């Protein structure tokens, strides 16, 4: 039973690390500033 709990905890930690890595990789200081809007691509449609 203890081994199952340790394995589940390890999987949860791995999941959190993957989510954290994908959220903040490539950004110098984390989230973008609120004043900066994402650039619009020429292919995007206005709907």
Secondary structure, 3 states (H helix, E strand, C coil): CHHHHHHHHHHHHHHHHHHHHHHHCCCCCCCCCCCCCCCCCCCCCCC
